[in-house]
Amino acid sequence: MNVNIQTVHFDADSKLISHVEKKITKLNQYHDRITSIDVYLKLDNIVHNIKDKIAEIKVMIPRHEFFVKHSSKSFEESFDEAVQAVINQIKKQKEKQVA
């Protein structure tokens, strides 16, 4: 599994990167054929306002691609919501395969 973490418009601290890596490794228990995962952490460019933190996750599985985007006031919260959403997508896709 290839994991790519990119930060846009800022430099992430090691605590945030380790949080992301820890959560990403848990995705393997929902699908064993994940080929790559791209994580994008971005600052929303709204001038003169408190900037929202955006987390985007793209998970590639043979013949399927899952994409989730969430924004909130902290990267951890955005990322946690995005991970939960991608887990739900993977579960739904697996249920369709079984049915």
N, C-alpha and C positions, 0 to 999 in steps of 0.2 A: 504494500500500500504506500503510495507516494503522497506525502502531505506537504502542501505549499501554503505558507502563511505570509500574507502581504499586508503592510500598513500603508495607508494613503494619507498624505498631508501631516504625518506625525511619526515619531519613533516610539514604539511600544517598549514598556519596561519588561524586565524578565518575569515579574509576577504575572502580568497579563499573558505573556507567551506561554508560561507553564500552565496557567489555567486553561488556555485554549488546547494545548497539547494533551492535557489530562482528559478533557471532555471528548476530544476527537478519538482517542484510543478506545473509548467505550462504544463507538459506532460499530466496531467489529463484531460485537455480540448480537447485533441486529441483522447483519448481512456479512457472510464470509467471503464474498467475491468483490469487495470494494477495490477498485484499481487505483483511484486517486481522489484526493480531497483538496479543494482550494478554499482557503479562508481569506476573506478580504475585510479588513477593519478600516473604516473610513470616518472622517469628520465631515459632517454636513456643512456645506459652505453657505450659511445664512449670515449675511452681513448684519452686525450690531445686535445679534441675538445670541442666547445661549445655544451653542452648537449641539445638535443631536449626534450621538455615536451610533454608527451603522455597522452591523455585522452581516456579511453575506457568506453563505456556505454553498459550495457546489460539490456534489458527491457523484462520482462516476462509477457505474456498475455496468458490466457488459450488457449492451442493448438498452440501457436506461441511464438517465441523467436527472438528478434531483437538484433543485435550486431553491434557496430560501433567503429572504432578506428581512431583517428586523432592525428597528431603530428605537432607542430609548436614551435616557440621560447618562447611562454608564455602559462601557463596552461589555462588562461581565454580564449584565442583565440582557443586553441585546444578543450576545452570543449564546447565552443559556436558552433564550426563547427560540433562537434560530435552530439550535441543536435539537430541541424538543420537536420542532416542526418537521425537521428532516427525518427524525426517527419515525414520526407519524406517517410521513410519505412512504418510507421504506416498508413499514408494517402493512400499509394499504396495498402496496405493489406486491408484496409477498402473498397476501391473502388472495389477490386476483390470480396469481399463478397457481395457487392450490385449488381454487374453485374452478 
